[in-house]
């Protein structure tokens, strides 16, 4: 077990992070398979219960709160029951929802999953229905979100861009201005729109997103090193991390190039939230003074925990410590 990483894990927490995000409500309808429908070749489930959980950009906020950070969220919901549920779930998790704004012109993004259980080893999704508006929020809402960012006094701002209209250019400019004025840490899960976040301290994307930006495959290690160091310089980020699934993560920073392997490559039951975990834990580790490689290694351990769990869940401090000891 790496004593340095354990020491780093013990230092996480006790700082304030503002998470700026596309907020989702994940609604689950659970049922047990009973028969094949006479109306169509589909399974009939006997409904047993429903659950509402936080999803989308709320996931890194939940992970940071789990690790002992004081977390506030800025985002947008609709004037509907789903939005009320999102605010209630945030408050119930100890996350400050005062920066969540209501936009009556759009619905709260809701992803409804119908899930079969009791037949398989793990619950299985049968179908997912999304209610979502992807157009950018209006100018008045964008200005109000920028004001939330300007008024906040966090140690770090983490953006989770699910491309559902919240993370506008005006909002990113407000984050960049706060970074310049207060010297705070800025991190983002970019979903591939890298140049939008030029100058951030940490920019995360996955391999497919990086390859789409580059216009070619990352190839072997030497090709990856050259391409990603060049891409990091192009966007002016202090650190660019590219997650590679079971192959771990590639890391291009002002300190050079590194790769860290996946902590868990065999016990993978559900990858939901793994990327959110990586950006949250790397942000936490960088706040605690970790090097980019230390932060990425700790994040891979945390991701190795959450992929063993079903649904959008978080890694506890004890679980990460146990993963480091494997």
N, C-alpha and C positions, 0 to 999 in steps of 0.2 A: 504494500500500500504506500502511495506517495504521500509522505508527511507534509510536503509543501502544499499539495492540493487540499489536504485535510485542514491545514491551517487556514488556507484561503477560504474554504467552505465555512469555517467557524467565524470568519470576519464579515460574512455577508449580512446585510440588513442595516437597520438604523439610519437609513437615509431616505429622502423623499424622491419619488419618481413620478413624473407625469406621463401617462400613456395616452397618446393621441391615436384614435383608432376608428375603423369601421366596426360598429358594434352589432352583433347578431344575437338573436334568440334561437337556441337549438331546442326544438320541441320533439320529444320522443313519444311515440305511441307503441307500447309493448303488447304483444299478444302471443299466444301459443298456437302452433299449426293444428288445425282440426281436420281439414279435408280439402279436396280440390273443388273449386266452384263449378256449378252447373252452367253458369252464365258465360264463363271464359276459362281458358286453361291457366288459372292462377290459383295460388294458395289462399285459403280462407283462414284468418287468424281470429281467435277468440280474444278480444281485448281484455287486458288485465290491469293496466295502469298507464298513466301519462306522467312524463317528467319534463320540466323546463330547466335548461342549463344555459350558461353563458357561452357564446361562441364567437368566432371571428377574432377581431383584435382584442377582445376581452381576455383571451387565453393568456397572453404574456403578462397582463395585469394580475391575473390569478396566481401565476407562477411567482411573480415578484412578491406578492403579498404572502404567499406560502413561505418564502425565504426571509420574512421579517422586515420587508420594506414598507414604508408608508406610501401608499399608492393612491393617486387621483387619476381620474379618467376624463378626457375630453372627447366628445363624439356627438352623434346625432341619432335621435329616435323619432318615430312618428307619434302622433297624438292618438295612441291606441293602447289596448290592453297589453299587447306584446311589449311596447315600450315601457309601460309601467312595470311589467315583469322584469325587464332588463335592469331598471333602476333598483328595484327591490332586491334582486340577486346580487348586484354590485354592493349595495349597502350591507347585505347579509354576510358578504365575504370580507367586510371590513375595508372596502374600497370607497373612496370619496367620489360620489357621482355628481357633485355640484357643477362640474363642467359639461355634463350631458345636456344638450339642447334639444328642444322639441321643434320639429319642422312639420307642421300640419299638412304640407303639400306632398309628403312622401310617407310610405309605410315603414314601420320598423322591419328591418330585414329579418325574416323568419325562415328557418330551414326545418321543415317537418320531416322526420324520419319514421317510417313504419318498420318496426323491428320484430323479427321472430326469435323467440327464445324457448328454452325447454326441450329443444330437439337437437340442437347443435351444441358443440363444446362451448362455444362463445355465441352471444347474440349475433344475428345476421340481419343486416339491413335488407328489406325487401324493395323499398322505393323511397325516394327523397323528393319532396316538393318544396321549391324555393319561392318565396315572395320577396322580391328585391327590386330596388330602383338603383341603377348604376350611373345615372347621369350625375354630373357634379352638383353639389348643393348650390343654392342660389347665392347671389352676392351678399345679401344681408346675413345669411347664416354663416358664410365663409368669414365675413368680418367679425361676427360675434365669436366664432371659434378662435380667430386670431387674437381677439381681446382676451379670451380665457388663457391663451398661451402667454401673452404679455404680462398678465396679472399674476400668473403662477410664479412661485419661487422654489423650484425643485433643484435637486442636485443633478438630475438627468432628465432628458425627454426621450422617450421611445415612441417611434411611429410604427404602427402596424397597418400597412396599406393593403387592404383586401380589394382595392379598386372598386369600391362601392360608393364613390362620390365625395367622401369626406376629406381626403387628403388632396386638397387643391394646391395650386401654385402659391396662392396667397397664404395658406396655412403653413406651407413649407418655409416661405419667406419669414413668417413670424417666428418659427422655430430657429431659423438661422440667425435672426436678429437677437433672440434670447441667448443663443450660443455666443455671439460676439460680445454682448453686453456683460454677461455673467460668467463666461468661461465654463459653462456646464457641459456635461457629456451629452452628445446627440447620437442616437442609434436608430436604425430602421430595418424592418423586414420589408423589403422593397417590392417583392413579387416581380422583379425584373426591370422596373423603370429606373435604372441606376442613375442616369445623368440628372434626373430630377432632384437627387439628394447629394449633389456635389458639395464637398466640403464637410460632410458629416464625419464623426469620429469612427463609426462602425456602420457598414452597409452589408446587409445579408441578402443573399438570393440562393436559389438552388442551381444545380448544374444545367438543367434544361434552360432556365432563364438566362444564365450567363452565356450559354452557347447561342441563344437567340440574339443577344446583344452583340456578341462577337461575330456572328455569322458563320461559325464553323465549330467543329467538335473540339473539345479540350484535349483529346488525345492522351498521350502518356505523360509522365511526371514532368519531363523537361518541357514539353509543349505547354502543359498547364502553367508551369512556373512563368514562362515567358509571356503567355497570353494574359494571365491574371495580374502579374505585376504591371504590365502595360495598361490594363483596364483600370487598376487601382489609381495609377497616375493620371489617367484620362479623367476620372471623375473626382480626383482630388480628395479621396477619403483616406483617413489615417489607417483604416483597416478594412479590407474586403474579405468576407468569409463566404465561401460557396459550399453549401452542403451537398453531399454526394451519396445520400442514402446509406446503403450497407458498406460503402467505401469510406465513410467518415466525412471529413471536411478538408477543403483546401483553403489556405490562409495567406493572403498577400497583404503585407503591412509595410509601414515605413521602416520596420526592423528587418524586412526581408520576406522570404517565402518559407512556408512550412505546411505539412499535412499531418492531420491527426486521425487515427483509425476510429471506426465505429466501436463503441464499447460493447454493444450487443448486436450480433449478426444472426443469431439463431432463434431466439425466443421473441418473435415479432408477431403480435396478435392484432395490432391496430396502430397505424402510423398517424392517426388524427392528433394534431397538436404538437408533433415532434419538432417542426420548424419553429413554432411559437416558443417552445421550451428552449431551443437553441439561442434565439435572439434575446430572450429574457435572462437566461443564465449568463450569457456572455456579457450582457449589459451590467448585470449585478457584479460579475467578477471584475470587469474593468473599473467599476466604481470603487471596488475594494483594492485597486492597485495592481491587479494581475496583468501579466504580459498577454499579448494576443494569443500565444500558444497555450498558456495556462488557462485562459478563459475558454478557448475552444475545447480543450481537453475536458474541463469540468462540464461544459455544455454537452459534450458527447456522452458523458456518464449520465447526466440527467435525462437526455433523450433515450438512452438505453433503458431507463426505468419506465418512461411513459409508454413506450411501444409495447410493453408487457401488459398494459392496462387497456380496458375497453372504453372507447369514448374519449372525449376531451377531458383529460385529467392532468394533474400536476405531480411533480416529484418532490417528496419531502426531503429535508436535510438528511435525515437518517437513511433514507433510501439511496440518496446520492452517495453518502459515505460508504454504504454497503456495496454499491456498484463499483466504487473506486477500489474496493478491496478484493474484487473478483479476479 
